[in-house]
């Protein structure tokens, strides 16, 4: 431990920002003059004393024990931390301060009993594991408690989202996705159960909720079912193609023309060539009168 250097009782530190006295008083040098600093408790448990000063336009905190150590405690080995020898972090007398490494700081805390060891640890209030936690709850129990809390929160969120959905207007897939969601299943689990992607599950549930909201507002209009194929006497080729479930692309490839060109010819906007008529008759096994 470096002995306090009291050759000077007043030292400026932090590039002249503070004037530190051996008695423990600290003054802040400002453009308006010298002002005495009033230390205050800082950190989570307010155990360290600090003072403030503006630097580069921002207010910063400076620990009192570090300022005193920088001013009066020699640090030839350039150690990074300042330790309170008696364990009292508010006792900033020079004889109570020393420069230490991080390892030395921890070892000192164990040595004087600031940090409990497994021998002095208590049993967790939830389980029988040993814990050094101040609240008496071991880390595993904290994690489990947080996990349960998150699950309850997620289940409540799911329930509030999909429990009020009007199921009578949903499709079979939408209904199944909503019901599985009500069972607190994740999107990934539902996707695996239904054999679809996660994105598809999100779409089904979202669409079900939107349809339900529209239904409750009285603005839901169910989509009319797609009309099935009804023969039209005026276009025999269209009827024949539809009845055989052949799309326009297949016939366009057969005739070696584009789909757009075939569509115009089938609708009667343009006329088929003789070679194309012959190919169609051979393809369908029909006569000219059966197709045109």
Backbone torsions as a table, in degrees:
resi	resn	phi	psi	omega
1	UNK	NA	131.4	178.9
2	UNK	-76.6	132.4	178.9
3	UNK	-74.1	143.5	179.1
4	UNK	-57.0	136.1	178.2
5	UNK	-94.7	103.1	-175.3
6	UNK	-107.8	23.9	174.9
7	UNK	-62.2	-32.3	174.6
8	UNK	-122.3	135.1	-178.9
9	UNK	-93.4	-7.7	178.1
10	UNK	-134.3	126.5	-178.5
11	UNK	-135.3	138.3	174.4
12	UNK	-93.9	136.9	-179.5
13	UNK	-131.0	173.2	179.9
14	UNK	54.9	49.0	177.7
15	UNK	57.5	40.0	176.3
16	UNK	83.1	6.0	-178.5
17	UNK	-71.0	-36.3	-178.4
18	UNK	-123.0	149.2	172.0
19	UNK	-113.7	112.6	-173.4
20	UNK	-105.4	130.9	179.1
21	UNK	-104.1	147.2	-179.6
22	UNK	-63.2	-21.9	178.9
23	UNK	-75.8	-9.1	179.7
24	UNK	105.9	-8.2	178.9
25	UNK	-76.8	143.4	-179.4
26	UNK	-130.3	131.9	178.8
27	UNK	-117.2	143.3	178.4
28	UNK	-102.5	126.4	178.6
29	UNK	-88.6	119.0	-179.9
30	UNK	-123.6	173.7	178.7
31	UNK	-69.9	-14.3	177.7
32	UNK	-97.0	2.1	179.9
33	UNK	121.2	-170.3	-177.3
34	UNK	-90.7	130.9	179.7
35	UNK	-127.2	137.1	179.9
36	UNK	-75.4	133.2	-178.7
37	UNK	-87.0	142.4	175.9
38	UNK	-107.4	107.4	-178.7
39	UNK	-63.1	148.1	178.5
40	UNK	-140.9	159.0	-179.5
41	UNK	-71.7	135.9	-179.4
42	UNK	-133.3	168.6	-177.9
43	UNK	82.0	175.8	-171.1
44	UNK	-58.6	-42.3	-177.4
45	UNK	-105.3	14.3	174.9
46	UNK	57.3	30.2	-174.1
47	UNK	-88.2	-17.7	178.8
48	UNK	-104.4	145.4	176.9
49	UNK	-94.9	142.9	-178.4
50	UNK	-144.4	164.0	173.2
51	UNK	-128.7	164.8	-177.6
52	UNK	-119.5	157.5	174.9
53	UNK	-160.9	153.2	177.5
54	UNK	-90.1	129.5	178.2
55	UNK	-138.1	125.5	-177.4
56	UNK	57.5	35.1	177.1
57	UNK	80.5	4.3	-179.0
58	UNK	-124.1	143.4	178.3
59	UNK	-79.6	129.3	-178.5
60	UNK	-125.8	154.6	177.8
61	UNK	-101.0	141.3	177.8
62	UNK	-130.7	126.2	179.3
63	UNK	-69.5	136.1	-178.8
64	UNK	-63.9	-43.5	-176.6
65	UNK	-65.1	-31.5	178.6
66	UNK	-72.9	-40.7	177.8
67	UNK	-61.7	-41.8	178.8
68	UNK	-66.0	-40.9	-179.8
69	UNK	-66.6	-41.4	178.9
70	UNK	-62.0	-33.8	-175.8
71	UNK	-81.4	-38.1	-167.9
72	UNK	-126.7	-14.6	-177.8
73	UNK	-101.4	117.4	178.5
74	UNK	-61.3	145.3	-179.7
75	UNK	-137.8	67.2	-175.2
76	UNK	-65.2	-27.5	-178.7
77	UNK	-91.2	3.0	177.8
78	UNK	55.6	48.1	178.9
79	UNK	-74.9	147.4	-168.7
80	UNK	-87.6	-20.2	-172.3
81	UNK	-121.3	155.5	177.6
82	UNK	-111.1	128.0	-176.0
83	UNK	-109.8	143.2	172.6
84	UNK	-91.7	115.3	-171.0
85	UNK	-62.8	-41.1	-177.6
86	UNK	-86.0	0.9	178.6
87	UNK	85.1	-6.2	179.3
88	UNK	-91.1	107.2	-174.2
89	UNK	-71.6	-6.0	177.7
90	UNK	-102.7	-4.0	177.2
91	UNK	-89.4	94.2	-174.5
92	UNK	-101.9	28.7	174.0
93	UNK	-68.0	146.3	-174.7
94	UNK	-59.3	-37.1	-179.3
95	UNK	-70.9	-9.1	179.9
96	UNK	-100.5	2.6	-176.3
97	UNK	-113.2	146.0	176.2
98	UNK	-153.1	150.0	175.3
99	UNK	-84.2	135.4	-178.6
100	UNK	-142.5	164.4	170.3
101	UNK	-84.4	169.9	179.0
102	UNK	-61.5	-39.7	179.9
103	UNK	-65.0	-44.8	179.4
104	UNK	-63.0	-35.4	179.0
105	UNK	-64.0	-45.0	179.8
106	UNK	-66.8	-44.2	-179.8
107	UNK	-61.1	-38.4	178.8
108	UNK	-65.8	-39.7	179.4
109	UNK	-62.7	-40.5	176.7
110	UNK	-67.5	-39.6	-174.4
111	UNK	-63.4	-41.9	-177.0
112	UNK	-94.6	3.5	173.8
113	UNK	87.0	13.9	177.1
114	UNK	-68.6	-32.8	179.0
115	UNK	-113.3	125.4	-179.1
116	UNK	-68.9	150.3	174.5
117	UNK	-104.3	174.1	179.4
118	UNK	-60.6	-28.4	179.6
119	UNK	-67.8	-35.6	-178.1
120	UNK	-97.2	-0.9	-178.2
121	UNK	-68.2	150.7	179.3
122	UNK	-100.3	165.8	176.1
123	UNK	-77.0	144.4	177.6
124	UNK	-62.8	140.1	-178.4
125	UNK	-71.9	-13.7	179.8
126	UNK	-99.0	-41.9	178.4
127	UNK	-126.7	-167.1	-177.2
128	UNK	-102.3	7.2	-179.8
129	UNK	-69.7	149.5	175.5
130	UNK	-75.9	140.0	179.5
131	UNK	-142.7	146.1	176.2
132	UNK	-105.5	9.7	-179.7
133	UNK	-69.8	141.4	-178.6
134	UNK	-66.8	-32.4	-179.1
135	UNK	-83.5	0.0	176.2
136	UNK	77.9	13.5	179.6
137	UNK	-115.9	127.2	-177.7
138	UNK	-73.4	159.1	-178.3
139	UNK	-57.0	-39.4	-179.1
140	UNK	-62.4	-42.7	179.8
141	UNK	-67.5	-34.2	177.2
142	UNK	-64.9	-42.1	179.3
143	UNK	-65.0	-44.8	179.3
144	UNK	-63.2	-40.1	179.2
145	UNK	-64.0	-41.9	178.7
146	UNK	-65.7	-39.0	179.3
147	UNK	-63.2	-43.8	179.1
148	UNK	-64.8	-41.8	178.8
149	UNK	-61.2	-42.7	178.9
150	UNK	-65.5	-38.7	179.9
151	UNK	-65.8	-42.6	178.5
152	UNK	-62.5	-41.9	179.8
153	UNK	-64.4	-41.9	-179.7
154	UNK	-67.4	-42.6	179.5
155	UNK	-62.3	-40.3	179.3
156	UNK	-65.6	-40.0	178.6
157	UNK	-64.0	-42.8	178.3
158	UNK	-62.3	-45.8	-178.1
159	UNK	-61.2	-44.4	-179.8
160	UNK	-66.4	-26.1	-176.3
161	UNK	-82.1	-46.8	-170.5
162	UNK	-114.6	-4.7	-176.7
163	UNK	-69.1	-25.6	-175.0
164	UNK	-100.1	15.3	-178.4
165	UNK	-73.0	135.4	177.0
166	UNK	-76.4	102.7	-173.0
167	UNK	-76.2	-17.8	-174.9
168	UNK	-68.4	-19.6	-177.0
169	UNK	-103.9	2.0	-177.3
170	UNK	-84.9	152.7	172.8
171	UNK	-75.5	169.5	-178.5
172	UNK	-59.8	-42.3	-178.9
173	UNK	-69.0	-40.5	178.9
174	UNK	-63.9	-42.8	-179.7
175	UNK	-63.0	-42.6	-179.5
176	UNK	-65.8	-42.1	179.5
177	UNK	-63.3	-41.5	179.3
178	UNK	-65.5	-43.7	-179.7
179	UNK	-63.7	-41.5	178.3
180	UNK	-66.8	-34.5	177.2
181	UNK	-66.4	-36.7	177.4
182	UNK	-65.4	-21.2	176.5
183	UNK	-84.4	12.7	177.8
184	UNK	67.9	24.1	176.5
185	UNK	-80.4	145.3	177.6
186	UNK	-77.4	167.0	177.8
187	UNK	-59.8	-38.2	179.8
188	UNK	-64.4	-42.3	179.9
189	UNK	-66.5	-40.7	178.7
190	UNK	-65.1	-41.8	179.5
191	UNK	-60.3	-42.3	178.7
192	UNK	-66.1	-39.6	-179.5
193	UNK	-67.0	-38.9	-176.8
194	UNK	-91.5	-10.0	179.9
195	UNK	72.9	33.6	178.6
196	UNK	-129.4	-179.9	178.8
197	UNK	-83.1	163.6	178.2
198	UNK	-62.9	-39.8	179.7
199	UNK	-62.1	-37.2	178.8
200	UNK	-64.7	-39.2	178.4
201	UNK	-63.3	-45.0	178.0
202	UNK	-58.9	-41.6	179.6
203	UNK	-63.3	-44.5	-178.5
204	UNK	-61.8	-45.9	-178.0
205	UNK	-68.9	-43.1	179.3
206	UNK	-62.0	-44.1	-179.9
207	UNK	-65.4	-38.1	177.8
208	UNK	-63.1	-41.5	179.2
209	UNK	-66.2	-43.1	-179.4
210	UNK	-64.3	-41.7	178.4
211	UNK	-64.0	-40.5	-179.8
212	UNK	-65.2	-43.1	178.9
213	UNK	-62.3	-42.4	179.0
214	UNK	-64.7	-38.2	179.8
215	UNK	-63.7	-42.6	-178.7
216	UNK	-69.0	-29.4	178.5
217	UNK	-83.5	-4.9	179.0
218	UNK	79.1	16.8	-179.0
219	UNK	-117.4	19.6	179.7
220	UNK	-85.6	128.5	176.8
221	UNK	-120.9	108.6	-179.4
222	UNK	-64.5	141.4	178.9
223	UNK	-70.5	135.5	177.9
224	UNK	-71.6	139.0	-178.9
225	UNK	-61.7	147.6	179.7
226	UNK	-61.3	131.3	-179.0
227	UNK	-68.9	133.3	179.1
228	UNK	-75.6	167.7	-178.3
229	UNK	-63.4	123.1	174.9
230	UNK	-119.2	122.4	-177.9
231	UNK	-57.4	138.7	176.2
232	UNK	-119.1	120.6	-173.2
233	UNK	-65.5	-28.7	-171.6
234	UNK	-76.7	-12.1	-179.5
235	UNK	-132.7	91.4	-176.5
236	UNK	-67.1	-37.5	-178.6
237	UNK	-63.5	-43.9	179.0
238	UNK	-61.7	-45.4	178.8
239	UNK	-60.5	-43.3	-178.2
240	UNK	-65.3	-44.6	-179.9
241	UNK	-63.1	-44.5	179.8
242	UNK	-65.0	-41.2	-178.5
243	UNK	-65.0	-28.0	179.3
244	UNK	-96.5	3.9	178.2
245	UNK	55.0	49.5	177.3
246	UNK	-111.4	133.2	-180.0
247	UNK	-90.8	167.7	-176.4
248	UNK	-66.2	-30.7	179.8
249	UNK	-59.6	-41.3	-178.4
250	UNK	-62.9	-44.1	-179.3
251	UNK	-72.5	-31.9	176.8
252	UNK	-63.8	-40.8	176.9
253	UNK	-65.4	-38.6	178.9
254	UNK	-60.4	-41.9	-177.8
255	UNK	-89.0	-3.4	179.3
256	UNK	59.7	45.3	175.0
257	UNK	-132.6	173.1	179.8
258	UNK	-78.3	161.7	178.0
259	UNK	-63.3	-39.9	179.6
260	UNK	-61.6	-41.7	179.5
261	UNK	-65.5	-41.9	179.0
262	UNK	-64.1	-42.3	-177.7
263	UNK	-59.2	-41.9	179.4
264	UNK	-64.8	-40.0	-179.4
265	UNK	-70.2	-38.6	179.5
266	UNK	-66.4	-37.7	-179.5
267	UNK	-76.5	-11.0	178.8
268	UNK	96.5	0.3	179.2
269	UNK	-68.7	-36.2	175.1
270	UNK	-125.0	164.8	-178.7
271	UNK	-103.3	147.0	175.1
272	UNK	-74.6	149.7	172.2
273	UNK	-77.3	160.7	-179.9
274	UNK	-60.1	-39.8	-179.5
275	UNK	-65.4	-34.9	179.8
276	UNK	-71.3	-38.9	177.3
277	UNK	-61.7	-43.4	-179.8
278	UNK	-61.3	-42.7	179.5
279	UNK	-64.3	-38.2	179.4
280	UNK	-68.3	-40.9	178.9
281	UNK	-63.1	-42.6	179.2
282	UNK	-66.8	-38.4	-178.2
283	UNK	-65.0	-46.6	-177.6
284	UNK	-84.8	-16.1	-176.1
285	UNK	69.4	35.5	-177.4
286	UNK	-123.0	165.3	175.4
287	UNK	-86.7	170.6	179.7
288	UNK	-59.0	-42.8	-177.9
289	UNK	-66.3	-27.8	179.6
290	UNK	-73.0	-24.4	-174.3
291	UNK	-104.1	-38.4	-174.1
292	UNK	-116.7	NA	NA
